[in-house]
Amino acid sequence: MIDRSGLAEFLRARREALQPEDVGLPRGFRRRTAGLRREEVALLCHMSTDYYARLERRRGPQPSEQMLASIAQGLHLSHIERDHLFRLAGHNPPVQGAVSEHISPGLLRVLDRIDDTPAEIVTELGETLRQTTLGVALTGDTTRFKGPERSLGYRWFTDRAARARYDPAEHDFLSRMYASGLREVLALRGPGSRAARLADLLLERSEEFRRLWADHEVGVRPNEVKHFIHPEVGALELHCQRLVDPGHAHSLLVYTAVPGSESHEKLRLLSAIGTQSIH
């Protein structure tokens, strides 16, 4: 059963404990509200201000699990705080571990402070959970996919369009890398895991994957330097730095160019272009 008073008080306390700079928002002028405004939280949680306000006023329908997950992420809740939120709203907390898509507050704080560089947070199966604006401009919005298509490794073998922004000279290596990586995750998570289901689907749908899977290759690691082919600015040579959150099986990938290089100038151009013509 939903605890409306407890839920309202908890949401209000967590909102007031956050500052705009904690979540990557500008502070602005004439700020009288303690912490974040309700409309700022609603923006972060991808919901209407009216819906969020009703929760703080002990009104409205019982939030769904999907809505609660969005609120937990928007308010940068820890796993313990997220589970408390679910219980207050009358739901069982989500399962923790490798399948969790709840990004840790620490990793989110790092991403929120990156505003001039392509970056993304991904799961161990290559599913994009969050991107910076420049990250979307570089690779497109890769958070929009559903089902198995959320995994870049899955799309790599089942949708030729997934390879369009990567240098063709590296396609063979990347195919080996995705097959190798999935085999390692499957061994770690075991039969019945999401990795196992992805492997079964790919064995059914991709001849190239079947051939590589039969090689039983493991240990193929990503190159630090990645070569992209962007539809607006052309070839880009970017260094990829990875920050791993082992407790949640998530990684923050940050793509940078050598200062003064042609790719550095193209990133600046891409920042100016933004996502206005990118789909």
Residue frames relative to the residue before (quaternion, step in Angstrom):
aa qw qx qy qz dx dy dz
M 1.0000 0.0000 0.0000 0.0000 0.00 0.00 0.00
I 0.4894 -0.6824 0.4640 0.2822 3.55 -0.97 0.86
D 0.2488 -0.7304 0.6208 0.1386 3.55 -1.03 0.89
R 0.2241 -0.8357 0.4838 0.1314 3.58 0.16 1.26
S 0.6607 0.4985 -0.3155 0.4641 3.58 0.94 -0.83
G 0.6761 0.4932 -0.2958 0.4605 3.55 0.87 -0.93
L 0.6436 0.5202 -0.3170 0.4633 3.58 1.01 -0.85
A 0.6673 0.5082 -0.3067 0.4498 3.59 0.87 -0.94
E 0.6849 0.4863 -0.2879 0.4600 3.57 0.89 -0.93
F 0.6457 0.5177 -0.3227 0.4593 3.58 1.00 -0.79
L 0.6564 0.5058 -0.3134 0.4638 3.60 0.91 -0.90
R 0.6641 0.5060 -0.3114 0.4539 3.57 0.91 -0.91
A 0.6592 0.5139 -0.3102 0.4529 3.59 0.94 -0.86
R 0.6838 0.4709 -0.3004 0.4696 3.59 0.91 -0.86
R 0.6216 0.5341 -0.3424 0.4594 3.62 1.05 -0.71
E 0.7097 0.4655 -0.2670 0.4563 3.57 0.86 -0.93
A 0.6295 0.5437 -0.3323 0.4447 3.59 1.22 -0.39
L 0.6678 0.4883 -0.2940 0.4786 3.60 1.25 -0.34
Q 0.2417 -0.7313 0.6202 0.1491 3.52 -1.18 0.73
P 0.6576 -0.5283 0.3400 0.4157 3.65 -1.09 0.56
E 0.6749 0.5025 -0.3047 0.4462 3.58 0.93 -0.87
D 0.5662 0.5986 -0.3824 0.4181 3.61 1.21 -0.36
V 0.7855 0.2935 -0.1297 0.5292 3.57 1.16 -0.64
G 0.6227 -0.6024 0.3244 0.3797 3.56 1.23 0.48
L 0.5381 0.6052 -0.4157 0.4141 3.59 1.19 0.49
P 0.5186 -0.6213 0.4719 0.3498 3.61 -1.11 0.54
R 0.5053 -0.6621 0.4568 0.3124 3.58 -1.05 0.71
G 0.2222 -0.8040 0.5244 0.1713 3.59 0.93 -0.79
F 0.5473 -0.6147 0.4681 0.3216 3.56 -1.34 -0.13
R 0.8304 0.2514 -0.1790 0.4639 3.53 -1.37 0.31
R 0.2863 0.7585 -0.5319 0.2446 3.58 0.92 0.88
R 0.0834 -0.8112 0.5787 0.0077 3.56 -0.52 1.22
T 0.5853 0.6043 -0.3625 0.4010 3.57 1.19 -0.51
A 0.4148 -0.6607 0.5608 0.2774 3.56 -1.06 0.77
G 0.8194 0.1114 -0.1101 0.5513 3.54 -0.60 1.13
L 0.7716 -0.3193 0.2588 0.4854 3.56 -1.10 -0.75
R 0.4677 -0.6235 0.5399 0.3178 3.53 -1.28 0.43
R 0.6344 -0.5368 0.3842 0.4022 3.57 -1.20 0.45
E 0.6640 0.5086 -0.3216 0.4439 3.59 0.95 -0.81
E 0.6144 0.5329 -0.3475 0.4668 3.59 1.16 -0.53
V 0.6418 0.5010 -0.3183 0.4855 3.57 1.00 -0.80
A 0.6367 0.5308 -0.3301 0.4515 3.58 0.94 -0.83
L 0.6355 0.5215 -0.3219 0.4697 3.57 1.01 -0.80
L 0.6759 0.4966 -0.2892 0.4615 3.57 0.91 -0.92
C 0.7347 0.4214 -0.2154 0.4861 3.57 1.10 -0.75
H 0.4039 -0.7424 0.4509 0.2870 3.60 1.32 0.07
M 0.5788 0.5277 -0.4085 0.4687 3.55 0.81 1.04
S 0.6184 -0.5448 0.3997 0.4013 3.58 -1.26 0.22
T 0.5868 -0.5750 0.4357 0.3677 3.55 -1.19 0.58
D 0.6252 0.5545 -0.3357 0.4348 3.58 1.03 -0.78
Y 0.6477 0.5154 -0.3270 0.4561 3.59 0.95 -0.87
Y 0.6838 0.4784 -0.3014 0.4611 3.58 0.83 -0.97
A 0.6459 0.5378 -0.3279 0.4313 3.59 0.92 -0.90
R 0.6351 0.5364 -0.3351 0.4435 3.59 0.99 -0.76
L 0.6175 0.5373 -0.3510 0.4548 3.59 1.06 -0.66
E 0.6842 0.4689 -0.2862 0.4796 3.58 0.97 -0.84
R 0.6958 0.4360 -0.2650 0.5056 3.58 1.24 -0.38
R 0.5134 -0.6872 0.3852 0.3403 3.58 1.32 0.38
R 0.5749 0.5667 -0.3762 0.4548 3.55 1.12 0.70
G 0.6535 0.5505 -0.3729 0.3617 3.53 -1.36 -0.08
P 0.6568 -0.5186 0.3727 0.4011 3.58 -1.31 0.16
Q 0.6261 -0.5071 0.4199 0.4177 3.55 -1.28 0.23
P 0.4359 -0.7044 0.4821 0.2853 3.65 -0.70 0.96
S 0.4600 -0.6609 0.5177 0.2891 3.55 -1.09 0.72
E 0.6577 -0.4920 0.3793 0.4260 3.58 -1.26 0.23
Q 0.6340 0.5270 -0.3322 0.4581 3.58 1.03 -0.76
M 0.6566 0.5006 -0.3105 0.4711 3.58 0.98 -0.81
L 0.6482 0.5152 -0.3169 0.4626 3.58 0.99 -0.79
A 0.6234 0.5322 -0.3412 0.4600 3.58 1.04 -0.72
S 0.6445 0.5120 -0.3134 0.4736 3.58 1.05 -0.79
I 0.6484 0.5063 -0.3189 0.4707 3.58 0.99 -0.80
A 0.6488 0.5242 -0.3202 0.4493 3.59 0.92 -0.88
Q 0.6763 0.4739 -0.2933 0.4818 3.57 0.97 -0.82
G 0.6665 0.5202 -0.3070 0.4369 3.58 0.93 -0.89
L 0.7234 0.4081 -0.2302 0.5071 3.58 1.07 -0.74
H 0.4067 -0.7428 0.4466 0.2887 3.59 1.32 0.16
L 0.1977 0.8083 -0.5274 0.1715 3.56 0.92 0.94
S 0.4719 -0.6184 0.5408 0.3201 3.54 -1.21 0.55
H 0.6856 -0.4603 0.3383 0.4512 3.59 -1.26 0.15
I 0.6491 0.5130 -0.3251 0.4581 3.59 0.95 -0.82
E 0.6649 0.4901 -0.2991 0.4777 3.60 0.98 -0.84
R 0.6217 0.5358 -0.3419 0.4577 3.58 1.02 -0.75
D 0.6664 0.5006 -0.3069 0.4595 3.58 0.88 -0.94
H 0.6227 0.5337 -0.3282 0.4687 3.59 1.06 -0.77
L 0.6274 0.5402 -0.3244 0.4575 3.58 1.00 -0.86
F 0.6598 0.5084 -0.3086 0.4592 3.59 0.89 -0.93
R 0.6746 0.4940 -0.3080 0.4538 3.59 0.89 -0.87
L 0.6263 0.5323 -0.3366 0.4594 3.59 1.01 -0.77
A 0.7144 0.4400 -0.2415 0.4876 3.57 1.08 -0.77
G 0.5775 -0.6398 0.3562 0.3609 3.59 1.26 0.16
H 0.6030 0.5352 -0.3667 0.4642 3.59 1.17 0.55
N 0.4977 -0.5999 0.5208 0.3481 3.54 -1.27 0.39
P 0.5129 -0.6506 0.4519 0.3308 3.62 -0.92 0.80
P 0.5712 -0.5870 0.4400 0.3683 3.60 -1.15 0.55
V 0.5901 -0.5544 0.4492 0.3778 3.55 -1.27 0.43
Q 0.3139 -0.7414 0.5596 0.1966 3.57 -0.95 0.86
G 0.5257 0.6369 -0.4654 0.3184 3.55 -1.31 0.19
A 0.8300 -0.2688 0.1704 0.4581 3.51 -1.31 -0.40
V 0.6844 0.4919 -0.3023 0.4453 3.61 1.07 -0.62
S 0.5125 0.6612 -0.4215 0.3499 3.58 1.22 -0.22
E 0.2300 -0.7705 0.5802 0.1294 3.55 -1.03 0.82
H 0.4422 0.6745 -0.4680 0.3613 3.57 1.25 0.24
I 0.2829 -0.7782 0.5413 0.1464 3.57 -0.55 1.20
S 0.4964 -0.6655 0.4633 0.3099 3.58 -0.90 0.90
P 0.6025 -0.5870 0.3937 0.3707 3.62 -1.03 0.72
G 0.6322 0.5541 -0.3392 0.4222 3.60 0.99 -0.77
L 0.6761 0.4762 -0.2921 0.4804 3.56 0.92 -0.90
L 0.6322 0.5291 -0.3296 0.4601 3.58 1.05 -0.74
R 0.6388 0.5312 -0.3353 0.4442 3.59 0.99 -0.82
V 0.6307 0.5185 -0.3367 0.4691 3.57 1.02 -0.75
L 0.6730 0.4958 -0.3023 0.4581 3.60 0.86 -0.96
D 0.6486 0.5442 -0.3209 0.4245 3.59 0.95 -0.86
R 0.7014 0.4598 -0.2692 0.4735 3.58 1.15 -0.53
I 0.5987 0.5188 -0.3685 0.4864 3.58 1.29 0.09
D 0.0944 0.8324 -0.5381 0.0926 3.58 -0.29 1.21
D 0.7312 0.3976 -0.2369 0.5011 3.60 1.25 -0.05
T 0.6992 0.4150 -0.2284 0.5354 3.57 1.30 0.29
P 0.4901 -0.6224 0.5048 0.3430 3.60 -1.06 0.63
A 0.1701 0.7718 -0.5961 0.1413 3.58 -0.85 0.95
E 0.0084 -0.7928 0.6094 -0.0098 3.55 -1.22 0.54
I 0.2937 -0.7017 0.6143 0.2098 3.53 -1.29 0.44
V 0.0386 -0.8186 0.5716 -0.0408 3.57 -0.72 1.12
T 0.4745 -0.6353 0.5277 0.3046 3.53 -1.30 0.42
E 0.6878 -0.4705 0.3483 0.4292 3.57 -1.29 0.07
L 0.6783 0.4489 -0.2878 0.5056 3.60 1.26 -0.26
G 0.5743 -0.6327 0.3685 0.3661 3.58 1.23 0.32
E 0.4276 0.6718 -0.4835 0.3634 3.58 1.11 0.66
T 0.3402 -0.7581 0.5229 0.1902 3.57 -0.68 1.08
L 0.2037 -0.7989 0.5595 0.0850 3.56 -0.74 1.12
R 0.7957 -0.0341 0.0620 0.6016 3.58 1.07 -0.72
Q 0.0846 -0.7873 0.6099 0.0313 3.58 -1.11 0.76
T 0.4488 -0.6070 0.5628 0.3368 3.53 -1.28 0.38
T 0.6757 -0.4805 0.3574 0.4299 3.57 -1.26 0.29
L 0.6874 0.4620 -0.2866 0.4815 3.58 0.94 -0.85
G 0.5718 0.5700 -0.3771 0.4539 3.57 1.20 -0.43
V 0.6346 0.5088 -0.3144 0.4895 3.57 1.06 -0.79
A 0.6522 0.5173 -0.3163 0.4549 3.57 0.97 -0.85
L 0.6682 0.5092 -0.3047 0.4488 3.61 1.06 -0.70
T 0.8475 0.1729 -0.0413 0.5002 3.59 0.67 -1.06
G 0.5359 -0.5733 0.4317 0.4446 3.58 1.27 -0.21
D 0.6017 -0.5541 0.4243 0.3884 3.57 -1.27 0.23
T 0.0710 -0.8338 0.5476 0.0028 3.57 -0.17 1.28
T 0.5265 0.5999 -0.4322 0.4196 3.59 1.24 0.29
R 0.5721 0.6567 -0.3569 0.3377 3.59 1.23 -0.30
F 0.5788 0.6320 -0.3727 0.3560 3.59 1.18 -0.44
K 0.2500 -0.7581 0.5886 0.1276 3.54 -1.25 0.58
G 0.8127 0.2728 -0.1847 0.4805 3.55 -1.28 0.38
P 0.8161 -0.2176 0.1584 0.5114 3.60 -1.10 -0.61
E 0.5721 0.6124 -0.3746 0.3966 3.60 1.17 -0.52
R 0.5107 0.6410 -0.4302 0.3786 3.60 1.20 -0.23
S 0.6566 0.4984 -0.3036 0.4778 3.59 1.15 -0.58
L 0.4352 -0.6954 0.5044 0.2695 3.59 -0.75 1.03
G 0.6218 0.5468 -0.3463 0.4409 3.59 1.02 -0.73
Y 0.6451 0.4991 -0.3232 0.4798 3.57 1.02 -0.74
R 0.6747 0.4874 -0.3027 0.4643 3.58 0.86 -0.92
W 0.5794 0.6092 -0.3709 0.3946 3.58 1.07 -0.70
F 0.7650 0.3681 -0.1900 0.4931 3.57 0.96 -0.83
T 0.7575 0.3934 -0.2071 0.4781 3.61 1.15 -0.38
D 0.7718 0.2277 -0.1317 0.5789 3.60 1.21 -0.28
R 0.3616 -0.7697 0.4827 0.2092 3.58 -0.32 1.23
A 0.5771 0.6000 -0.3790 0.4042 3.60 1.13 -0.52
A 0.5716 0.6133 -0.3772 0.3935 3.60 1.17 -0.51
R 0.6894 0.4868 -0.2736 0.4613 3.58 1.20 -0.49
A 0.4501 0.7541 -0.4183 0.2317 3.57 1.27 -0.31
R 0.7510 0.4041 -0.2238 0.4718 3.61 0.98 -0.71
Y 0.6346 0.4988 -0.3332 0.4874 3.57 1.25 0.27
D 0.5852 -0.6036 0.4173 0.3450 3.57 -1.00 0.88
P 0.4832 -0.6917 0.4525 0.2886 3.63 -0.69 1.04
A 0.5934 0.5845 -0.3673 0.4139 3.60 1.12 -0.59
E 0.7256 0.4158 -0.2369 0.4944 3.61 1.20 -0.44
H 0.4091 0.7488 -0.4585 0.2484 3.60 1.22 -0.08
D 0.6624 0.5069 -0.3232 0.4470 3.60 0.84 -0.87
F 0.6499 0.5079 -0.3139 0.4704 3.57 0.96 -0.87
L 0.6732 0.4994 -0.3039 0.4528 3.58 0.89 -0.90
S 0.6020 0.5443 -0.3574 0.4622 3.59 1.07 -0.64
R 0.6542 0.4963 -0.3034 0.4834 3.58 0.94 -0.88
M 0.6550 0.5306 -0.3129 0.4376 3.57 0.96 -0.89
Y 0.6826 0.4807 -0.3006 0.4611 3.60 0.88 -0.89
A 0.6459 0.5023 -0.3242 0.4749 3.61 0.98 -0.76
S 0.6541 0.5127 -0.3028 0.4665 3.57 0.96 -0.89
G 0.6761 0.5070 -0.2977 0.4441 3.56 0.88 -0.94
L 0.6555 0.5032 -0.3174 0.4652 3.58 0.96 -0.81
R 0.6235 0.5346 -0.3421 0.4566 3.59 1.01 -0.74
E 0.6619 0.5043 -0.3071 0.4619 3.59 0.96 -0.80
V 0.6580 0.4914 -0.3153 0.4755 3.60 0.95 -0.83
L 0.6279 0.5357 -0.3359 0.4538 3.59 1.00 -0.79
A 0.6569 0.5014 -0.3140 0.4674 3.59 0.94 -0.86
L 0.6598 0.5104 -0.3002 0.4626 3.58 1.08 -0.75
R 0.7805 0.3665 -0.1788 0.4739 3.59 0.87 -0.96
G 0.4300 -0.7594 0.4065 0.2706 3.56 1.23 -0.41
P 0.7055 -0.4335 0.3425 0.4439 3.58 -1.35 0.11
G 0.7624 0.3434 -0.2673 0.4789 3.55 -1.08 0.74
S 0.5454 0.6155 -0.4000 0.4046 3.60 1.26 -0.11
R 0.6581 -0.4794 0.3863 0.4334 3.55 -1.28 0.13
A 0.6052 0.5506 -0.3540 0.4532 3.58 1.08 -0.67
A 0.6504 0.5122 -0.3165 0.4631 3.58 0.98 -0.81
R 0.6577 0.5034 -0.3173 0.4619 3.58 0.98 -0.78
L 0.6273 0.5234 -0.3339 0.4701 3.58 1.04 -0.73
A 0.6477 0.5195 -0.3190 0.4570 3.57 0.94 -0.87
D 0.6450 0.5192 -0.3219 0.4591 3.59 0.95 -0.84
L 0.6562 0.5086 -0.3107 0.4629 3.58 0.95 -0.87
L 0.6890 0.4802 -0.2882 0.4600 3.57 0.91 -0.88
L 0.6115 0.5336 -0.3519 0.4663 3.60 1.05 -0.65
E 0.6681 0.4968 -0.2883 0.4730 3.56 1.12 -0.67
R 0.8150 0.3535 -0.1253 0.4417 3.57 0.93 -0.92
S 0.7892 0.2928 -0.1553 0.5171 3.63 1.14 -0.32
E 0.3754 -0.7247 0.5397 0.2063 3.56 -0.69 1.13
E 0.6338 0.5322 -0.3341 0.4510 3.59 0.97 -0.83
F 0.6606 0.4944 -0.3141 0.4696 3.59 0.93 -0.86
R 0.6288 0.5360 -0.3462 0.4443 3.62 0.93 -0.79
R 0.6572 0.5137 -0.3091 0.4568 3.57 0.96 -0.86
L 0.6960 0.4597 -0.2785 0.4761 3.58 0.90 -0.90
W 0.6202 0.5553 -0.3390 0.4383 3.58 1.04 -0.76
A 0.6408 0.5427 -0.3165 0.4412 3.56 1.07 -0.76
D 0.6117 0.5638 -0.3484 0.4318 3.60 1.21 -0.37
H 0.2603 -0.8016 0.4976 0.2052 3.62 1.25 -0.34
E 0.2984 0.7753 -0.5055 0.2330 3.58 1.03 0.72
V 0.0056 -0.7726 0.6347 -0.0125 3.56 -1.02 0.88
G 0.7275 0.4680 -0.3003 0.4018 3.55 -1.28 0.24
V 0.4602 0.6491 -0.4769 0.3734 3.61 1.20 0.30
R 0.1178 -0.8397 0.5299 0.0165 3.55 -0.28 1.29
P 0.5856 -0.5838 0.4220 0.3718 3.61 -1.12 0.61
N 0.4659 -0.6365 0.5319 0.3081 3.54 -1.16 0.61
E 0.5334 -0.6236 0.4559 0.3446 3.57 -1.08 0.66
V 0.7329 0.3426 -0.2064 0.5504 3.57 1.06 -0.76
K 0.0957 -0.8013 0.5904 0.0123 3.56 -0.76 1.10
H 0.2379 -0.7766 0.5718 0.1157 3.54 -1.07 0.79
F 0.1059 -0.8031 0.5864 0.0042 3.55 -0.59 1.24
I 0.2009 -0.7168 0.6488 0.1579 3.53 -1.32 0.45
H 0.1066 -0.8306 0.5459 0.0260 3.55 -0.24 1.28
P 0.5169 -0.6804 0.4162 0.3108 3.63 -0.86 0.86
E 0.7225 0.4256 -0.2503 0.4840 3.61 1.16 -0.46
V 0.8226 0.2395 -0.1009 0.5058 3.61 0.82 -0.95
G 0.5411 -0.6607 0.3894 0.3451 3.61 1.23 -0.02
A 0.8228 -0.2463 0.1847 0.4777 3.56 -1.24 -0.60
L 0.0455 -0.7814 0.6223 -0.0090 3.54 -1.04 0.91
E 0.1470 -0.7566 0.6312 0.0863 3.56 -1.00 0.88
L 0.0421 0.8347 -0.5392 0.1036 3.56 -0.31 1.28
H 0.3646 -0.6967 0.5760 0.2233 3.53 -1.14 0.75
C 0.2043 -0.7883 0.5730 0.0925 3.56 -0.88 0.95
Q 0.0977 -0.7733 0.6259 0.0278 3.55 -0.72 1.13
R 0.1860 -0.8068 0.5581 0.0549 3.55 -0.89 1.00
L 0.0990 -0.7562 0.6453 0.0443 3.54 -0.92 1.01
V 0.1802 -0.8269 0.5301 0.0525 3.56 -0.48 1.24
D 0.1752 -0.7369 0.6448 0.1024 3.53 -1.06 0.90
P 0.2221 -0.8450 0.4673 0.1352 3.61 0.21 1.24
G 0.6138 0.5772 -0.3535 0.4063 3.57 1.11 -0.58
H 0.7791 0.2917 -0.1509 0.5340 3.57 1.19 -0.49
A 0.4023 -0.7375 0.4525 0.2992 3.60 1.31 0.04
H 0.5011 0.6154 -0.4403 0.4199 3.55 1.08 0.83
S 0.1478 -0.7746 0.6079 0.0927 3.56 -1.21 0.53
L 0.2692 -0.7100 0.6263 0.1769 3.53 -1.19 0.71
L 0.1159 -0.7922 0.5984 0.0305 3.57 -0.66 1.16
V 0.0661 -0.7936 0.6048 -0.0087 3.56 -0.80 1.09
Y 0.1782 -0.8031 0.5655 0.0585 3.57 -0.73 1.12
T 0.0385 0.8058 -0.5867 0.0698 3.58 -0.66 1.13
A 0.3056 -0.7277 0.5852 0.1859 3.53 -1.30 0.47
V 0.5816 -0.5666 0.4462 0.3763 3.57 -1.19 0.56
P 0.4956 -0.6702 0.4555 0.3126 3.64 -0.74 0.98
G 0.7989 0.2762 -0.2226 0.4856 3.53 -0.94 0.91
S 0.5664 0.6039 -0.3869 0.4059 3.58 1.24 -0.22
E 0.6630 -0.4825 0.3828 0.4256 3.55 -1.31 0.23
S 0.6504 0.5174 -0.3193 0.4553 3.58 1.00 -0.81
H 0.6031 0.5563 -0.3532 0.4496 3.58 1.10 -0.65
E 0.6654 0.4896 -0.2926 0.4817 3.54 0.98 -0.85
K 0.6456 0.5165 -0.3213 0.4617 3.58 1.05 -0.74
L 0.6123 0.5307 -0.3539 0.4671 3.60 1.08 -0.62
R 0.6315 0.5187 -0.3297 0.4726 3.58 1.03 -0.75
L 0.6395 0.5081 -0.3167 0.4823 3.56 1.04 -0.77
L 0.6476 0.5221 -0.3150 0.4570 3.55 0.97 -0.86
S 0.6198 0.5387 -0.3345 0.4624 3.56 1.09 -0.72
A 0.6584 0.5001 -0.3010 0.4752 3.58 1.08 -0.77
I 0.6549 0.5056 -0.3061 0.4710 3.55 1.03 -0.83
G 0.1695 -0.8104 0.5333 0.1735 3.55 1.01 -0.89
T 0.6989 -0.4612 0.3558 0.4149 3.51 -1.18 -0.64
Q 0.3345 0.8021 -0.4626 0.1755 3.57 1.27 0.15
S 0.7950 0.2228 -0.1368 0.5474 3.60 1.07 -0.64
I 0.5558 0.6050 -0.3875 0.4183 3.57 1.27 0.27
H 0.0861 -0.8001 0.5933 0.0191 3.55 -0.89 0.95
